Amino acid sequence: MVFEIIERYPLANSVIANSVIAGLRALDCRLAMDDAETGHSNLAYLGTLSIDIIKIDRIFVKMIKLGTTQVPVLDGLIAMAKDLDCEIVAEGVETEAQALYLRARGVVQA
């Protein structure tokens, strides 16, 4: 089972959040950061919480157009997720060009 931290509300108390997360991990649950880098889903959470999955928001995926060779912000998010040893899920993949771009960078879940 995977629980998501969503971007709508900030986590008010990281000590309590980490305690809840530890309890979920004891039940073999995983944690996903939804819509990474939008709203309240920020880099601070990635550094303080034990995230298993980073879900890249569609606003970054939409930056990929036919013939695009680089999307620096998206490429940075992918690199960061890999450095954190997180699974990556790209949201809002709608075109073949987007799928191919992501796949070439090792993102296979959409």
N, C-alpha and C positions, 0 to 999 in steps of 0.2 A: 504494500500500500504506500502511496506517495501523498504527502501533504504539501500544499503549496503556500508559500508566503506571497500574498498578493500586494499590489502596489497601492491600494486604496487608502490604507491607514498605516501610519508609522508604528513601529514596535516601541511602545513606551518604556519598557524595562527589559533590557537585554539579559539580566540575571534570571528573571522569570522565564523569558523566552528560551534561554539555554536549558533551564530546568525542564521545561515542557518538552523540548527537543530531545533531551537525554531520555526522558520517559518514552517518547515515541521510538527512539532508536532501540531501547530495551525490548520493544515489541516488534523489532525488525522492520520498522517503517523507514521510509526515505523522505528527504526534504528537497523541495524544488523552489527556486526563486523564479516567480512568474514575472514576465515582462521586464527582464533585467534592464536597469538603467532608465526606467521611466517612473514617474510618480515618486513613491517612497522606497522603491526597490533600488537601493544604491550600493555603491562599493563598500560602504562601511559594514553592511550586513554580510557581505561576502567575506570580509575579514574577521568577523566576530562570530558568525554562525557556521555550523558545519553543514554546508550546502552540498547536496549530491548532484543536483540537476539545475542547469541554468537554461531558462526558457527565454530566447531572444525575441523581443517584441517585433511585430510585423512592420513597425515604422522603419526599422533598420533593414529588414528584408526587402521592403519596397524600394530601397535605394539601388537595388540591383536591376539594371536595365540591360536589354540586349546589347552585347558588345562591351559591357562593363568589365574592366580588368582589375579594378581596385575599389573597395569601399572602406576607407581607413577606419571609420568608427566600428563598423561591423567586423572587420578583420581583427581589430583590437579586442573586441568582446570575445571573439572565437579564441584568439590566442590566450586571453586571460582565463577563460573557462578551461582550456586545455592545461594551462599552468597550474590551475587549482585542482586538476584531476576530476573535473565535473563532466557529466554527460551534458550534451547540448541538444536542445530541441528548438528548431526554428519555427516560429509561428507565422502564419499568413503566406506560406509559399503558394504562389498561384501560377507561376510560369515555368516553363522548361529552363529558361535562362537562369532563373533564381535557383532552381533545384540543382542544376549543373554547377553553378558557382559555389553553392554551399557544399555540395558533395566533393568538389575539388579541394576544399579546405577541411575535409573530414567530418562535416556535419551530415549525418545520415538520417536523423529523425526530424520529421516536419509535421 
